[in-house]
Every structure is written in C-alpha cells, then in structure tokens.
Amino acid sequence: MTTFQWLVAMLLILHILNSVGINYALSGERSSENTSFPIATNGQPFPWNKLRLPDWILPVHYDLLIHPNLTSLIFMGSVKIQVTVVHETSTIVLHSKHLEITSAAIEEENGKTQADLKQMKVLEYPPHEQIAFLYAEPLLVDKKYFLSINYIANLSDGFYGFYKSTYKTKDGQTRLLASTHFEPTSARMAFPCFDEPSFKANYTIKIRRDGQHSALSNMPKVKTLKLDNNLFEDHFAESVKMSTYLVAFIVSDFQSVSGTTSSGIKVSVYVTPEKLNQAHYALEAAIKILEFYEQYFGIYYPLPKQDLVAVPDFQSGAMENWGLTTYRETSLLYDPETSSASDKLWVTMVIGHELAHQWFGNLVTMEWWNDIWLNEGFARYMEFISVDATYPELQVNDYLLGTCFAAMGRDSMNSSRPISSKAENPTQIKEMFDTVSYDKGACILHMLRNFLTEEVFQNGIIHYLKKHSYSNAKNNDLWNSLANTCSEEDFTSGKFCYSKSQVAKNAHSYYVDEHFDIVEIMNTWTLQKGIPLIIVEQNQKRIKIRQERFLKGIFPHDPQWASMQIGFLWHVPLTYITSHSKSIGRHLLKNHSDTIELVEDVNWVKFNVDMNGYYIVHYEGNGWDTIIELLNQNHTIFSYKDRANLIHNAFQLVSAGRLSLDRALDLTQYLQHESSNIVLLQGLGYLAAIYRMMERRNISDVTESLKRYILQHFKLVIDRQTWSDEGSISDRMLRSALLELACDLQYPPCVQKANELFSKWMGSRGNLTNVPSDVLETIYSVGSKTADGWNFLLERYKVSMSGAEQRKICSALASCKDDAKLTRLLELAMEGHIIKTQDLSSVIYSVSTNPAGQHLAWKFVKKNWSKLLEKFPLGSFSIRTIIIGVTAQFSSKQELEEVKLFFESVKEKVSQLRAPQIAVENIEKNIKWLERNLVTLTKWILENLK
C-alpha cells in the first residue's frame, strides 16, 4: 500500500470512527469507554471492539439463495438483507465466519445503488467472527437499505454451520447430503448475518440443487424453477419473524412419511430411504404432541408444516429449527425389532422437547444466551407434561425424579453456576447448554408449578407466550407473567384471570397469611448457584428448620466450608407430611432459620413431599433412625416418590459428611420388599455405583463382598425377571437394568442365559428376529467377552440399519476386558469411518466406565487432545463429556495430580471452560468419600452378609 493509499484509507476510517463514536454513546449497554480498536485481517483498524454487535442497524428481512455442490463440497450464496437504521452511521457490522465475500453492494429503498465493493471497505476480524462494511456517506435514520452480499465457502467438516453428512446404503454405497445446525452461533458460517437472538427478522430462502436431491427449509416450498445443467431452484414461503439460529435448510435424497394434525398442520418425518419403516412412531408421536401443545398453550402452531428430519451426522440430540426440527437418528427413529422400552421413551421425550421449543424458544426467545434456560429448562419440563398427557402408559413423570437428582448432583458442587450466568463468546455460550440450564431449569419450574398450582402456572405461561410472541424475553418477564396473568385482551373479553394479588391467594394455602413476591422468590433460584440443605429438628409439635448451602465433598469442619456459605439464602417453598396427617403442610422459608408449630404432637415428619421441591433434607437427632424403622415396618407409609427421595437424600448427605454411610446403607435394607421399580432402581443404583468404585480401585475384598451382598439381597427380584419384552414400560426398564447389573456381577444364571441367546443370534448370522430388544444390550455385552463374539458384533455394527442397535453394540464392544480390542475401538471412533465421529465422545466415555479401560481412555484423550479439538468445538457437549466423563471414575491422589497437570499443560485452550473445574472437583470428592467411608463400608458389608 502506498503512502497516499494509506492516508486515504485512514481518512475514511477516521470519518467512520467518528460516526461509531457517536453510536457508542447512543447504544446503551453496548457502549464502551474503551476506544482502542482491533486490527482487521488487512492490517487496518476494525471499527468495532465488542463481541456483541452494535444495535444501530436492525435487520428486517433476509432474501437468501444457497447453492451447495455435493461433489466439490463447496457452496455459493447470496444474501440481500433489508435493514433499518436506528442511529446514523457509515458502518454496518455483522457476523461472518469462514465465508469469502466476493462482492457486496448497498441500495437505498428507491433502488439506487449507494455503494459497491469498489467504493467501500470490507473489513474482517476473525477473533470476533465479524465483518464490517464501511461507507463514504452516512446511512440515515429511519431509512430502509438493502445490503447485498455474494460469497463462497466450503461445506463444514464438523457439525455446525452448513455441513456435509454421509450415510451408507445396504449395498455399501456412500451418499452425501448437506444440513445445517446454527445454534448457538453458527448461522454466520452459512450466510453473513446479525447472528444474535434479539435480531429477529423474516427470511425468504431459495435453494439450488441437482435433480437427484430435494431441498427442505423452515417453510413450505412454493415453487421450483428448472435451470440449466439439470439444476433446480426451490423457492420457499417467507418465514415468520425469528432469530438466525432457527434458520435451517437441508439438501438430501431423503424420503418421508406424512400426516396432518386436527388443526391442519402437515407433519412429515424425513429419513434415509432404507430407514423409512422406522419413521412411523415418530410421526404418530409428533402429531399427538403438537396437537397437545396447541391446546395447552392456547396458541395455534403458526407455521403450515412441521418437518422432523433424522440427520446421519449430528452432534447433539436434536435441534428445534422452526418448522424443520433435526435429530440424531437414535433420537427420532424407532425400530420395533431393536429399539428397547427406554429407546421408545427417549424418542418420545426428545420429540416433546423439540416441539415445545416451537413456542418456548422460537415464538418467544431469550434476549441473550445468559438466559438460555428460558428455552431449554422449559422445553425439558414440557417433555414431562406433554408425554404424560399424550402417552400416559410411558409413566414419564417417574423419570422427572432422575432429572432432578442429576441436577442436584451437579449443583451441589462448588464449580456449579447460577442458572442465569454471564456468557459472551461462542465457547462460553456453548457451555451454557448443560445440566444446569436443562435439568435444574426444569426442576425449579416443577417446584414453581406446585407452588402456584397448575392453573395459575398454565395461565401464567400462556400470558408470557402471548405477551412476548415473535419477540425476546428475560428472566423477569417470565416471573412477571406468572405473577400477573391478566392481559388487556382478558379485561376486554371478560375472561377470568389472575392479578398479582390473586396469585398469592390462589397459590396453595401455604401462604394464607403470607405475602410473597414471585420475582424475589425465583431470583434466589436463578441468580445464585447451588442448592439449599434444609436441616430439620423435630420435637413433638415444634419443628425447627434452618437452611445452609449444600456442598458435596466439602464438610462443615473443612476450613473453606464457612466462606462457601456466605451470601447464600433461598426462598424455599417447603412441603411436609407428618405421622398424624397425610394432608400436605406448607411453609415458605425466607430466612436462615424458622420454626413451624403444628397443632398436635407428632412422631415423625417428612419434608419435600413427592420430591416436588428442589432441596435436600437432613433430619437431625433421631430423625433418620425413625425413618429407617418406618421403612422396615411398612414402607408404603411413604409414597414411592418419597421413598426414592429419602434414599437419594441419605446418600447425598453421606457425600456431604452429614450422615454416616452405614445409616444410608441401613435405609436400603428394606428394598428387598420394595414394589416400586423406580425406587428399586434408585437404591440399587447407589449400591452398584459403590461396587464399581471399589472394582476400579481394585479393592478386591470389598468388591467381592459387595457383589455377594447385592446378589443375595436382591436375588428374588433378579430371579423374577424374564428375558422378554413383556410388561409395562417401567417393568421393562427395570428388567433391562437388573439383568445388566446381574450379568455384570457375573451371576451365573444371568451369564448362562445371555450366552445362550447370543450364541443363537450369532449362529443365525444376526438374522434371528425374536431376541427381546429390552435385553439386547445385556446379551451383546456378555457375548463381547469372547474374541469371536467381539469381532462378530463389530461386523454386525458395520451393516446394521438401526441406530438403536448400533448404540447397543457400541456399548457392548466397550465393555470387553481386552486392552487391544478397546484400543481398536477407540481408534475406529477417532477415524470416523466405521464408527461415526458423532459417536466418538460416547465411545471414549463408555470405555472409561469399564474398569479395564478407564486409564486406557484417559491416555487416549491426552494423546489425541489436539485432534479432538479439531473435531469438536471447545465448549461443545462432546468435549465436556470427554473431560468430565473420562475422569469421573478417578478416586486417587495420583490420578488427581495427573488430571491437574494435564489441564495445566493445555490451560491456554481450556482456561475459559468450567468442565476442568468440575472434573477436578469430582475427583477430590471421590477421594474424600473413600477416605471417610471405606472402613465403614467394609465393616457394614461383613455384618450384613448372610
């Protein structure tokens, strides 16, 4: 660049920066006192220094044309963005990632071209994934402009943006397709855009394709133009107003099955042609659930169609693109021959989740990613409400307990975070899609629904959805809607609704004499991390209660414990029953301590009725002794949810140093008389987890003794299990879990039967069709223990047309004890040909849960760390699964030091992640658990073995 050219460029940029400087002052929270600007790729100053875009230009409409070439794996695109100018400026800053801009122009509303590429600067700043268009003349307020951009890019190799996917036919052909996944920040990889959730706009999309493929997008196709060279151009109807991350398009040779809802919505399920017979259940479920949501929300689904597409390469479980939801094959397809009861439940719940998003997330979207729980927590909770209403035989509400137990496990660690947390860059945003947003979000909504009553809760969310339709919302918008469900329409039509004062009156009689503020209450659950521990001291009719922050692995006598309690206080809607009354008592605990005076003396009290609250309870004095005695005498005195809750609380309290392990184990002894499958699985789950910890640490005497205890104590219920697919969903899931555990413990009748069935199946070359699907995984796992069995399973994996079967085979292959075979499995997953890259993280995790493979998996991760980061983004679910999952079983100081050293060696990459903190804290917790409980465990088992 000559000196003259440099001066001209600087004068132009100074003119623009003056305009930008004005806009800094005008753009509120997006302003910055920092006037230093980053350097663009061409060495010139880039006119914006924030991660979030300026808000002086607003997109109104995108006219998008995409032409993918599935041979060269390149796509060309052009986008014409109609924008409105809020503040006068000479700069438009928007997002772009890995796109090569070939030309750009801006037009005024009258069609006059304002500038073309030769007359304006196009600057790129890759660290912020932003581009800037700089103009010599200012863009005027309230005028409409049209920004036209042509570009070219490669189809992505990963799972984000516009990426290539492949599948194999039965005869071994590899076929290609192209699909999108934009959430949270990858629309910018497919077209230049204002890629933030609050920049909503309408979209008109055109897709060019060859004759052997078809195209799908958010809206129905309205026409197809035939072009030269066997090319076709599909035009789709204009979309509703939505965020960029919900835009979607797919070019493939998929086939579909279709149906129509009672309100006229066309629902279609698209799959690879040879899997079309696995799409029928998803179609049935989608129609039923979509109809339910229209009735429940009181708002018609606003699009004319809803497509559900099973994409062969898909990193997460599913994605809620408006009108074109996409799924991992195992999350959508149901094969009656190889899909188990739990597979069916999973498919139904995922469909319920994604269709809930069509309202929560799509119609009303969180303003920024710090409140992603408004999308994901609601969708997770609506899974349970919708599936319970449409498929009551699945008994889905039983599994809400497990969801809340999982949330509590994460939330009781110091490395947890508030539901609403700061997230600015793409890595931080991706990491927000976690247990806290999904599971804790669902559980506090469940608590709130029970607090307010179902009627108030439903009216409140309807008010929220109607008030903020096609717009964005924050935490407080939800709480305000739940506190005041009256809208202007309600008043004018004379419909009944709840005012803020009426909500308090209609909430359960908790609060007859109490005044409460929903915003104040719920802020204690969303703006601070953690979970409360409610400590109960009962003396006749007086109950003293106090709250503390519940922490696992950090005990009250530890030096850091007191400082970790400072500033934590929740408003806890307590529920309780007593020995003298099954009617539910209620009390809102707003202080660190309080007293409840009952009307008469009682022998016992049980808090958190049916586990409807998000808190742990500890009973001081002889409280736990009384509960254990009651369970042994007549366990049905408590509901099955209360029994599961008591077991969970007891073992959590052991991890917090509040209850001795022998008392928690004493509580489980009644389980040989337990009739509830959910409670049995809860109790057995803890015993199995302790057994596996002992096995991995090679504490052989305790391992063997605990194995004998479990098989003795639960022999009757294990022997009752049949090798079939009979019974309720709950019975079938219990059977799967019990037989898997029994064979893992080398129970001879189990191993013998599994080997017998595997031999028959292998003898038929895998063509035997009457093998019960609920026990397939157990049969495969036992069969994988021989070299011939393992090799046969791998060959079967290669040709299977069922994702459900492939998942079971992969789990079985990871359970063998041969280092060489486990190493081969890991290498196959890393190669990504036989085992797809989408399954790599789950393969690594599965190997790590195998005592023979835990250190093998960890060494593999360390050796291949750089390659793993090439395959998966840093904050992605896959990387978190690898970091947290592979180290979750470690329980020695040596392992802790190894993990710390590794994370220290890669800290430049992982320093912004929470996952390494979680991993280290998990190991520290495991070490403390063993130090505190090993002697007690050994003694208790010996005393209780027959």
N, C-alpha and C positions, 0 to 999 in steps of 0.2 A: 504494500500500500504506500503510495507517495505521500509526502508531507501535506500536499494540497488535499488529497482524498481524505487523509486523517482529519484535517481541520473541518472539512465539510461534514464528515460523519459526526464529529464532536459537537458541532453547532446544532445539527439535527437532534442529537441525543439530549443536549442541554435544553433545547426547546421542549422536548418530550418530558424530561425530568421535572421541568418547571410545572408542567401540567400535572404530572404524577404527584408532585409535592402538594399541590392544592388538594388533590384527591385523597392523599393520606389524611389530611385534616378532616375531610368530609366523610371518610368511610368508617367512622366509629371504631369498633373493636379491631378492625383490620388495619388500623393506622399503626405507624411505627415511628418512634423517635429516632431509630437508627437510620441514618441517611446514607450509609455505605451500601453500594450495590455490587452484586456478584458479577463475575465476568462470564460472558457468553462464549460459546464454542469458537466464535471468530475473533475472540480477544477484546471485543468491545463490551462496555458496561451493559448489563441486562437491567431493564428498568423496573424491576420488582424484586424485593428481597425477602418475601414471606412465602411460607409453604402454602398457605391458603390464598386463593385468588382474590384480587381486588373486586369490589362489588359495584363498580361504577358502570359496568356493561352487563346487561342481563340478556341471556338467550331467550328467544320466544319460540322459534321453530327451527328444526334441522331437516333439510332435504338431503338425504344420504343415498349415494349409489356405491355399491360394493361389488367388485368382480374378482372372485378368487379363482386362481388357476391351480387345480389339484394335481397337475403334473409338475409344474415348476415350483409349486408351493409358495407362490408369490401372489399377493392381491393388490389390486389397484382400487383406489377410492376417490370419490369427490364428495365434498360436503358444502352445502350452502346454508349458512347459519343466519337467520334473521335475528338481529339484536336490537335492544332498546338502550339508549344512552341515558344513564341516571345523572352522571356528572360529566361535564365537558372534559374531553381528554383527547390526546393524539395517540393513545396506546391501547391495544387490545391484548390482554394476557390470557392465555388459556392453556389447557394441558395437551401434551403430546409426548408419546414415548415410543421410540424405535420406529417412527414414521419419517420418511424422507419427503419433505414438501417440494413438489415440482413446480407449482405455480400458485399464485394467490392474488385475489383482487377484492376490492370492496366497492359496493354500489350503494347509491342513495335510493330512497324509496321510489323516486321517479325513474329509476333505471339508469341514471347517469353513472358512469364508472368513476369512482373517486380516486382510485389508485390501482396500479397493477404491480407485479413483482419488481419491475424495473424502477418503479418510482418510490418504493417503500423498503424499509428494512425488515427482514425476518430474522429474529434472533432466537437462539435456543440455549436453555440452561438445563442440561440433563439431571443434575443433582436434585432439582425440584420438579423434574418431568414437565417443564413449562416451555412454551414458545411465546414470543411477543411479536406483534405486528405494529410497526411504527409508521405513523403518517405525518406528512409535512403540514397538513391542515387539520384543525381540530374537528372532532366529531361532536355534533351539537346535541344538547339536552332535548329529550322527548322526540328526537327524530329516529326513524327506523333506518337501519342499514342492513346490507346483506354481505356477509363475508364468505367468499367462495374460495375453497382450498382444494387443490388436487394433490394427491400423494401416492406413494407406493411403499409397500412393506412386505416383509416375509411373514407367512403364517407362523405363529408362535410354536415353539417346540414343547412348551410346558402345558399348563392347564389354565392359563389366564389370557385375556385378550381374545383375539380371533385365532384359534389354534387348530392344528391338524389332529385328527384322530384316525385310528385304523381299527379294522376288525377282520377276522378270518372267517371264511365260509367253511362249510363242512368238507369241501373238497380241497381246502388248503389255500385258496386264493386270498390275497390281502387286498382289501378295498379301503379307499380313503374317503374321508369326509372332512368338513370344516365346521366348527361350532364355536360359540362364544361363551365366555364366563367373565363378567365385568366386575362383580362385587369383590372387594370394595372400591378399588381404584384402578381398574384396568380397561375401562371404556376408552381411555386415552391411547391404548395400544391398537385400537381398531379405527378410530377417527379422532381428529382434533376436536376437543370439546371442553366445556366448562364442567369438569368431572368432580363435582361436589354435590351432595344430596339436595341442597337447598336451591340449586339452579335447575328448577324443573322447566320442561319445555315439551312441545309436541314434536312428533317425528313422522316424516314420510319417508319410507325406505323402499329402495329398488335393489334387486339382486340380479346380477348376470350369472348365468350358469350354462353348462352344456346340456344336451338333450337327455343324457342318461341319468341326470340328477334332478332333484326337486329342491325348492327353497321354502323355508319357513321363517316367519318373523312374528313379532308380537301381535300383529293384526292380521285379519284375513287377506288373502290375495284378491285383488280386484280385477287385474287383467295381466296377460302375458303377451309381450311383443316378440316376434320372431326376427332375429337379426341374422347377419351373415355368418358363415362358418359354423353352422349348427349351434349357434348361441341363442339363448332366450333371455329375456329381461322380464322378471316378475315384479309387478307393482303391488304394493301393499297399502291398505287403507291408512289414513292418518291416525296416529295413536292419540290416546288421551294424554293429558299433561303428566309427565313422570320424570324421575331422576335418571341420569345417564346410566347408572349401574343396573337398571332394569331393562335396558335395550338388549335385544337378542336377535340373532339370525343363525340359521343352520343351512348348509348345503350338503345333501346326502342322497342315498338311494333307499332310504328307509320306507317301510310300509306301515299302515296304520289300521286300527280298528276304531270305530266311532259310535257315539250315541248322543242323545240330546237330553238336557235337563227339563224339568217341568216348566221352567221359565223360558225355554227356547235356546239355551246356550249349547252350542255344539262342542262336545268334548271328544278329543281324539288322543290315542296313545300311539306314539311312533317308536318303532324298534327296527333293528336289523331284520331283513326279510325272514331268515330262518328261525327267528325267535318270536314270530307273531303270535304263536299259540300261548306264549307266556304273558301276553298283554291284557287278557280278558279280565282278570281280577282287578287290576289297576283301573281299568275303565269303569267297572262297576263301582269301585270304592270312590273314585273321583266324582262321579255323578251324584252319588248319595251325599258325600261330604259337601260338595258345592251347594247342593240344594239346602242342606242343613245351615250352612253359613248365611245364605241369603235370608233365611227365616230368623236365625239367631241375631244377626246384626241389624235386621230391618232395612238393609240396603241391598238393592239388586247388584249382582256382579256386573260391572259396567262395560265389559267387552263382549262382542258377539261370539267369541270362541275361547276355549282353553285347551291348549295342547300340552301333553306330557311326553317328554322325549327321553328315552334311555340312551345316554351317550356312552360309547365303549370306553373312552378315556375320560375320567372325571375324578378330580382330587377329593372334593368334599362329598357329602351325602346327596345334596340336591341344591337347586337354586331357583328362586321364586320369580324369575323374569316374568313381567306382566303378560299373561296370555300365552306364554311359551316356557313353562317350567321345565327345567332339565334335571336329570337324575343319573346317578351311578346306576348301572344295571341292577345291582343287588338291592337297590332302594326302590325299584319300580316293578321289576319282573317277578312273577310268581309261577314256579314250575311245580305242579302237583306231585310229581314224582320225586323231586329232590329238595323242595322247599319245606322246611320244618314249621311247627307252630310259631316259633319265635321269629322265623323269617316272615311269616304272614303278618304277625303283629307289627314288625318293623316296617314293612311296606305300607301298611295302613296308616301308621303314625307319621311316616315321612310325607305321605300324600296329604294327610291332615295338616301337617306343619306348613307345607308349601302353599296350600290353598288358603290357609289362614293369612298368610303374607299378602294375598291379593287385597286384603283390607288393611291389616297391620303391617305396614312397611311400604306397600305400593300406593294405596289410596291415601294413607297418612304416613308420612315418612319422618324419621327423626331428623332434627335440624342439622346435627353433626354426629360423627361416629362415637363421640363420648357417651351418647345415649342409645347405642345400638341395641341395648336390652329392650327398648320400647318395641323394636321389631322382633328380636329373637326370643326374649322372655315371654312375650305374648303368644308368639307362634308356638313355642314349646308348650305353654299351658293349654292353648286351644287344641293341641293334639288330643289331650285327655278329654276335654269337654266334647269335641266333635266325634271322636271314635266311640266314646261311651254312649253317645246318643244314636249313632248310626250302626254300630256293631257291638251291642251290649254283651254278646257272648264272648267277646275278647277280654272282658273284665279288665279293661285298660287302667282303671283307677287304682288297681292294686300296685301298678308299677310307678305311680307317682311317688310312692314311698321311696323307691330306689333312686328316683331322680333327686329327691330332696336329701337323701343320705349322701349321694355323690357331691352335691353342692356343699353340704356341711363339711365333708372331708376336705375339700379344697379351701373352704372359707375359714376353717379352724387353724390354718397355717398363717404364720406372720407374713408370709410372702403373698398373701391374698391381696385383693384390691377392692375399692368400692365398685358397686355396680355401675355407677356413672363416674368414669375416670377420664383423665386427660389423654387424648390420642391425637397426634398431629401428623406424623409422617406415615407412609404406607405400611411400614413394618409394625409400628405401634398400633395402627388401625387393624391390621390382620390379626394381631394378638388379642384384640378385644372379642373375637369370636370364640369364646371359651366357656367353661363350666359356669363361671360367674354370670355372664350375660344370659346364657340359655337356662341353666338349671336353677340357679338362685333366683333369677328373674321370674321363672315360672312359680317357684315356691313362695315367694313373697306375694305374688298375685293370688295364689291359692289361699294364703293366710288372710289377705285383704278381702277376698270374696266371702270367706267365712265370718270375717269381722263385720262386714257391711250388710250381709245377707245376699243371696243370689239375685234377688230382684233389683236391689239398689246397684249391685255390681254390674249387672247386664245393662240396666238403663244408663249407667254412667259411661260404659264403653261405647254404647250406641251414640250418646251425646258427643263423646270425644271424636268418634269417627265422622259424624255429620258435621261437626263444627270445623274440623281441620281437613276435610276432604280436598284432595289434589293440592295439599299444602304440606307444611312441615310443623313439627311439634317438639316440645321439650318435656322433661320430667314433670314440671309443674303444671303443664297443660293437661296432662292425664289426671293428676291429683285434683285439679280444679274442676274437671269434668265429673269426676266421681263425687266431689263434694256438692256439686250443684248441677243436677241433670236437667234443669229447665232451660229450654231454648225459646226464642221468640215464637217459633212455629207452634210449640206446645201451648203457649199462652193464647195465641190467636185461635187455635183449633179447639181449645178447651180440654186438651188431653191431660190426664193426670201425670204429674212428675214430682220429683223431689227437689226441694230447695236445700240449701246448705244446712239449715236448722232441722229440716225434716230428715235428712240423712242421719243425723245424730239420734233423732227419736226412733227411727226405723232400724238402726243398727241394733243387733241383738241386745237384749235387756241388760247387757254389760253395764251399760253406761247411762242408766236411767237418771242418775244424779250426777253424771259426769259430763263435762264439756270437752270436746276434743276437736282438733284441727287436723284434717287428713294430710295436708301438706306437711305440717310439723311432724306428725307421726311417721309418714313414709320417708321423709328426708333422713330420718335416723337409720333407715334400712338401705337407702340408695347412695347416700353421700359419705358414709363411713364403711370401712371394710369390717369383716368379721361377723361373729355370731354370738349372741348372749348365752351365758350359762345362768340358769335360774336355780338358785340354791334354796331348798325348802326345808324348813324345820317345823314339824307339826307337833303340837302339844294339845291334845284333846280338841277343843273347838277353835283354838288360836293357831293360825298358820303365819309364821314369819317367812318372808321371802326377800331375797336380795339378788341383785344381778351383777355379774362380772363378765369380762370378755373371756370367751372360751378359747383356750390355746392348747393344741396337741403338741407334745414333746417339750413343752416348757412348763415346769412345775412351780407351784407357789413359793417354794423355798429357793428357787433359782434367782440369782442376783438381778437378771433382766426382767423378771416377771412383773414387778411393781411398775416399772416405767412403761411396760406394754399395756397397762391398764388405764393409763392417764388419758382422759378426754373421751372415753367410750361410754355412751349411755344410749340405750334404746327405749322406745316406747313400745312395750310388749303387750299385745292382746292375749292375756293368759286365759286358758280354759282348764277346768278341773272337774273331776268326779270324786265322790267320797264313798266310804263304806255304807253310809246311810242314805245316799241319793245318787241315782244314775242320771238325774237331770243335770245338765251342764252348768256349772258355775263359771262366771266370767269376771275378769278384773283387768283393768288397763294399768300396767305397771309403768309409771313415768319417771320414777326416781330410782336411786340405787337400792333402796330398801323400802319395805312396806309391810303392813300386817293385814291379813284377812280374818275377820271374825265370823265364824259360822254360827248358825242358830242353835247347834247342839254339838256335843262331843262326838268325835268320830275315831275309828280305829286306824284308818288309813286314808290317804289322799293320793290321787294320781293326776298329774298335770299334763298338759298338751294332749287333749282328748283326740283320739284318732289321728294323731300326728298332723293336725291342721295348722300348727304354728311352726315357725322357723326358729327353734331354740332347743338347747339341750337342758335336761333337768337332772339335778343331783339331790337325792333325799338324804339329809344328814341324820345323825342319831341312828335309830334302828329302822329307818325308812326302807332301806334296801332289804334288810332281813325280813321285814313284814311282807314285802312284795314277793320275795323268793318263796316264802312259806305259802302265800296265797296261790302262786302258780302251781306249786306242788300239790296243793289240796284240791283246787278247782280252777284250772287256767282259764276257763270260759267266763270267769267273773269279769275279765277284761275282754274287750273286742279284739279281733285278730290284728287290727291296725295298732291298737295299744300294746299288744304283746310284741309285735315287731319293733315298735318304738322303744319299749323297755329294753329289749335285747341290744338294739343299736346304742342307746344311751349308755348302758352299762359298759360296753367295750370301748366306747369313745372316752368315757371317764377314766378307764384304765390308762389310756394313752395320755391323759392329762394329769395323771398322778393323783386322782381324786378317789378312785376305788381300786381295791386290790383285785388282782386277776382271779384269785380263787373264788371271790364272790361273784364275779361275772360268769365264771365257768359253772358255779353252783346254779346260777339262774337258768343255764341251758339244760340242766338235767331233766327237767320236766318234758323236754321236747320229744321224748320217745312216745308221749301221749298226745302230741300236737296233731290237730286235724287240718290246720290251715297250711296249704302249700307255700304261701308267701312267707309265713313265719318260719316254717321248716328251713326254707332256703336261706333266710336271714341268719338263723342260728348256725346252720351247717357252714354257711359262708365264712363266718369268723373262725370256726374250728379248722376249716380247710386252709384258710389264709395262714393261721399259726403253723399248721403242719408243713406248708410249703416253705415258710420262713426257716423252720428247723431243717428241712431237707436241703435247702440251698446253702445253709451254713454248715452242712454235713455234721450236724449234731445227731449222730445216728441212733443213740439210745433213746432220746426223746422222740425222734421221728418215728421209730418203730413202735414205741409205747402209744403214741398219739394215734397212729394208724390203727392199732389194735382196739383202742378205746372207741374210735369213730365207728369201726365195723361192728363192734359188739353193741354199742349203744343204739345204732340205727339199723341194725340187721333186719328187723321186722319190716321197716318201711322200704328198705332196699329190696328185700326179697319179694315184696308185693308188686314191684314194678314189672310190667310186661314189655316185651320187645315188640311194640306195636305203635300205631298212631291213634289209638283209641282214647276216648275221654274228652273232657273239656280242655280248653287252651291251657288253663292253669295246671291240670293233671299232666298234660303232655310236656309242658315246660319243666315241671318237677321231675318227670321221668328222664328227660334229657340230661338235666343237671346231676341227678342222683347216680345214673348209670355211668356218666362220665367220671364222677368222683370215685365210684366203686372200682371201676377198671383202673383208674389212676393209682388207687391204693392196692392194686393187684389182688382184689377179691376174686378168688378162683372161679366161682360160678359166673361172674361177670366176664372175666377174661376168656373163659372157655366158650361162652355163648357168642361173644363178639368175634372170636377167631373162627368159629363155625360159620357164622353168617358172612364173614369176609371171604373165607375160602370158597363158599358157594358163589358169591358175587364175582370173585376173581376168576373162578372156573368158568363162568358164563361170559368171560371177557368184558365184564361190566354191563352186560345186557339184561341182567336179572332186574325186573322192574318192581318186584314186590318187597324190596328191602324197606323197612319203615324209615321215613325221612327224618323223624324225630331222633333216631338213634344212629343215623348215618355217620355223624362226626365221631361218635364213640367207636363205631365199627372201623372206620378208616384209621383212627388213632391207634387202636390195638393192632390192626393189620400193618401199619407202617413200621412196626418194631423189627420186622424181618427185612433183609435186603431185597428179596423178591417182591414183597408187599410194597415197599417204598418205591421201587422202580416202576411197578405196575401203576401205582397211584399217580406218579409223575406223568406217565404216558396217558393215563385217563384224563389228567388235567389238560393236556395239550388239545384233546379232541372234544372235550365237554362243551356243550352248547348252553349250559346252565351256570350262571354266575353264582347261584346259591351252592351248587355242587362244588364249583372251583374253590369257593371260600372254605368249605369244609375240608376239601383235600389239602389245601394250603396249610390249614391249621394242623392237620394230621401229619403232614410232612415235617412241620416244625417241631413236632413232639417226639421225634425219634431220638435215640441216645448216641448216635454215631456222629462224631465230630466232622468226618469227611462229608457226610451227606448234608449236615447242617450248613457247612461251608459252601457246598454246591448250591444249596437252596438260596443262600444269601447272594451268591454270585449271579444266579439266574435272575433274581429280582433286580439286582443292580443293572444287568444287561438290558432288561426291559423288553425282551422279545417273547419268550415263552410266558413269563410272569410279567404282567404289565407294570410300568413304573408307578401307576396309581396305587398299586398294592405293596410297593416297596416298604413303606414305613410300617405297615401292619405285619409284614413278614419279619422285619427286624424285631419288632415288639414281640411277636409270637415266639421267636427263637429265644429272646431274652427271658421269657417266662418259664422256659424249660430249664431245670437245674443244670442239665448238661450243656446248655447253650448260652447261659447268662453272660459269662465272661467272653465267650466267642463273639456274641453280638456287640458287646462293648468295644472289643478290639476292632471289630469290623467298622463300627461308627468312627472311631478315632482315625483309623487308616484311611477311610473314604470320606472324611468330613467335607473336603473341598468339592468332591463330586456330588455329594448330597445337596450342597448349597447351589450347585448348578441345576439340579433337578427340581428343587423346591425353594420358594421364596423364604426368606429368613423368619418371618413371623407366622408362617403358614401352620395349619393344623398338623401337617406331616412332620415338619421339623420339631414342633412341640411334642408330638407323640414319640419321636425318636429320643429327644433329650430327656423328657420326664419318664417315659415308659421304660427305656432300657436301663435306667439307673434306679427305678422304683424298688427293685428287689434287693438292692445292696444294703448291708447292715453291719459292716465292719469299718473300723477306723482307717484301715489300709485302703479300702475302696473309696471312702470319703476323700482321702488325700489325693487319690488318683483322679477322681472326678474334679476336685478343685483345681488341680494342676492343669488338667486338660482345658477347663473353661478359662483359666488364666492365660493359657497359650493362644486361645482364639478370642480373647476379650475384645479385640478391635471390632470383630463381627458381632459378638453376642451381647455386648455390654448394655444395649438398649432393650434386651429381652428380659421378661420375667421368668421364663422357663428354667434357666440355670439356677436361679434362686430357689425355685420350687424343688428342683432336683436335689440340691444340696440340703435343703431343709427336710426333705423326705428321708434322706439317708441318716441325718442326725436324729430324727425321730425314731427310726428303726433301731439305731444303736442304743438309744436311751431305753427303748421298750425292752430290748433283750437284757440290758444290764439290770433293769429293775425287776423283770418278770421271769427270767429263766429258771431260777431256783424254785420260785413258787409254782411254776408250771410243772416242773419235774416232780415235785412233791405231790401236787394235786392229782396228776395222772396216775401215779403209783397207788395212791389211796383209793382211786375210783375204778381201777381196772378190776374186772371180775376174775 
